[in-house]
Protein backbone atom coordinates (compact mmCIF):
# COMPACT_ATOMS: atom_id res chain seq x y z
CA UNK A 1 0.00 0.00 0.00
CA UNK A 2 3.02 2.31 0.41
CA UNK A 3 1.14 5.53 -0.28
CA UNK A 4 2.76 8.86 0.35
CA UNK A 5 0.51 11.21 2.24
CA UNK A 6 0.10 14.65 0.83
CA UNK A 7 -2.63 17.14 0.22
CA UNK A 8 -2.56 19.36 -2.88
CA UNK A 9 -3.35 22.42 -0.77
CA UNK A 10 -1.02 21.69 2.12
CA UNK A 11 2.31 23.48 2.29
CA UNK A 12 5.30 21.21 2.86
CA UNK A 13 6.41 21.18 6.47
CA UNK A 14 10.16 21.68 6.34
CA UNK A 15 11.18 20.44 9.75
CA UNK A 16 8.46 17.86 10.35
CA UNK A 17 9.42 14.37 11.48
CA UNK A 18 8.67 11.76 8.83
CA UNK A 19 6.49 8.91 10.10
CA UNK A 20 5.73 5.60 8.40
CA UNK A 21 2.45 4.07 9.62
CA UNK A 22 2.04 0.27 9.43
CA UNK A 23 -1.43 -1.05 10.21
CA UNK A 24 -3.49 -3.60 8.30
CA UNK A 25 -6.86 -2.09 9.19
CA UNK A 26 -7.63 0.73 6.72
CA UNK A 27 -9.91 2.67 9.05
CA UNK A 28 -7.45 2.55 11.95
CA UNK A 29 -4.55 3.46 9.65
CA UNK A 30 -6.53 6.41 8.33
CA UNK A 31 -7.32 7.57 11.88
CA UNK A 32 -3.65 7.36 12.86
CA UNK A 33 -2.58 9.25 9.75
CA UNK A 34 -5.16 11.98 10.32
CA UNK A 35 -4.14 12.41 13.97
CA UNK A 36 -0.46 12.70 13.00
CA UNK A 37 -1.10 15.06 10.08
CA UNK A 38 -2.90 17.51 12.41
CA UNK A 39 0.38 18.00 14.27
CA UNK A 40 2.77 20.61 12.87
CA UNK A 41 5.86 18.57 13.70
CA UNK A 42 4.80 15.34 11.94
CA UNK A 43 4.24 14.34 8.36
CA UNK A 44 3.21 10.86 7.31
CA UNK A 45 5.67 9.94 4.57
CA UNK A 46 4.01 6.60 3.83
CA UNK A 47 1.71 3.80 4.86
CA UNK A 48 1.88 0.02 4.75
CA UNK A 49 -0.42 -2.85 5.63
CA UNK A 50 2.04 -5.65 6.40
CA UNK A 51 5.69 -6.50 7.01
CA UNK A 52 6.88 -6.73 3.37
CA UNK A 53 5.21 -3.41 2.50
CA UNK A 54 6.61 -1.86 5.66
CA UNK A 55 10.17 -2.97 4.93
CA UNK A 56 9.93 -1.75 1.34
CA UNK A 57 8.55 1.60 2.50
CA UNK A 58 11.33 2.03 5.09
CA UNK A 59 13.96 1.41 2.41
CA UNK A 60 12.44 3.80 -0.12
CA UNK A 61 10.97 6.55 2.07
CA UNK A 62 13.59 6.79 4.84
CA UNK A 63 11.25 7.78 7.70
CA UNK A 64 12.47 9.23 10.99
CA UNK A 65 10.28 6.82 12.97
CA UNK A 66 8.01 3.86 12.26
CA UNK A 67 4.67 3.38 14.00
CA UNK A 68 3.50 -0.23 13.73
CA UNK A 69 0.52 -2.19 14.94
CA UNK A 70 1.54 -5.54 16.41
CA UNK A 71 -1.48 -7.45 15.10
CA UNK A 72 -1.24 -7.55 11.31
CA UNK A 73 -3.33 -9.90 9.17
CA UNK A 74 -0.59 -11.78 7.37
CA UNK A 75 2.30 -11.17 9.75
CA UNK A 76 3.26 -9.67 13.08
CA UNK A 77 4.51 -6.22 13.89
CA UNK A 78 7.06 -8.05 16.05
CA UNK A 79 8.55 -9.52 12.87
CA UNK A 80 8.79 -6.03 11.40
CA UNK A 81 10.53 -4.72 14.53
CA UNK A 82 13.04 -7.61 14.55
CA UNK A 83 13.85 -7.23 10.85
CA UNK A 84 14.27 -3.49 11.22
CA UNK A 85 16.62 -4.01 14.16
CA UNK A 86 18.76 -6.13 11.86
CA UNK A 87 18.50 -3.98 8.72
CA UNK A 88 18.18 -0.45 10.17
CA UNK A 89 19.16 -0.62 13.85
CA UNK A 90 19.15 3.16 14.38
CA UNK A 91 15.58 3.68 13.17
CA UNK A 92 13.18 3.87 16.12
CA UNK A 93 9.95 1.89 16.09
CA UNK A 94 6.93 2.67 18.22
CA UNK A 95 4.62 -0.33 18.62
CA UNK A 96 0.90 -0.18 19.29
CA UNK A 97 -2.01 -2.55 19.76
CA UNK A 98 -5.31 -2.82 21.55
CA UNK A 99 -4.95 -6.50 22.48
CA UNK A 100 -3.30 -7.94 25.59
CA UNK A 101 -1.48 -4.66 26.09
CA UNK A 102 0.89 -5.56 28.93
CA UNK A 103 2.10 -8.79 27.32
CA UNK A 104 2.46 -7.19 23.88
CA UNK A 105 4.37 -4.24 25.31
CA UNK A 106 6.91 -6.62 26.85
CA UNK A 107 7.20 -8.55 23.57
CA UNK A 108 7.60 -5.37 21.52
CA UNK A 109 10.33 -4.01 23.76
CA UNK A 110 12.11 -7.39 23.74
CA UNK A 111 11.99 -7.34 19.91
CA UNK A 112 13.62 -3.90 19.88
CA UNK A 113 10.80 -1.34 19.88
CA UNK A 114 11.91 2.02 21.21
CA UNK A 115 8.49 2.58 22.82
CA UNK A 116 4.95 1.33 23.10
CA UNK A 117 1.59 3.09 23.20
CA UNK A 118 -1.72 1.26 23.62
CA UNK A 119 -4.37 2.31 21.11
CA UNK A 120 -6.83 2.68 24.00
CA UNK A 121 -4.72 5.54 25.38
CA UNK A 122 -5.73 7.73 22.44
CA UNK A 123 -3.89 9.90 19.94
CA UNK A 124 -2.51 12.41 22.45
CA UNK A 125 -0.54 9.71 24.29
CA UNK A 126 0.65 8.19 21.02
CA UNK A 127 1.84 11.55 19.72
CA UNK A 128 3.59 12.28 23.03
CA UNK A 129 5.31 8.88 22.82
CA UNK A 130 6.50 9.56 19.26
CA UNK A 131 7.86 12.96 20.32
CA UNK A 132 9.65 11.43 23.29
CA UNK A 133 11.30 8.78 21.11
CA UNK A 134 12.40 11.35 18.54
CA UNK A 135 13.75 13.78 21.13
CA UNK A 136 15.77 10.99 22.76
CA UNK A 137 17.30 10.24 19.37
CA UNK A 138 18.63 13.78 18.85
Secondary structure, 3 states (H helix, E strand, C coil): CCCCCCCCCCCCCCCCEEEEEECCCHHHHHHHHHHHHCCCCEEEEEEECCHHHHHHHHHHHCCCEEEEECECCCCEHHHHHHHHHHHCCCCEEEEECCCCHHHHHHHHHHHCCCEECCHHHHHHHHHHHHHHHHHHHC
